[in-house]
Amino acid sequence: MQSDNVRRIHELNDLKTSAWTEEELHYHQRVMSDLSPWLNAQGSAMLSQIIQEIQKRD
């Protein structure tokens, strides 16, 4: 279930992942990882960016 504090992915598309909140990063990483077998190249690239941003913040 999505928290009220998490913007939907289409709202975040124009923002760099550095502007996303921790909650948004972790939520969308979890959802996109679950869907990874069906992601296209753009989705896979976005998931990679999200993971890199999470690692950078840790």
Phi, psi and omega in degrees: 000135183276134177287156177293340182276352184260122176283150178291156186301323180292336176283337184263348185307323183272359180256145172293151181296339177294341179268355179280153175281163176303316181299318179295316179301310184291321179297308184289330175295317180296313181295313183292327177295320177297328182264003188307325178298340184250002180287143173276184183300320180294318178295319178296320178295320179294317178300318178298318178297319179297314180298318178298320180292319177299314180296323180295325182280338182289000000 
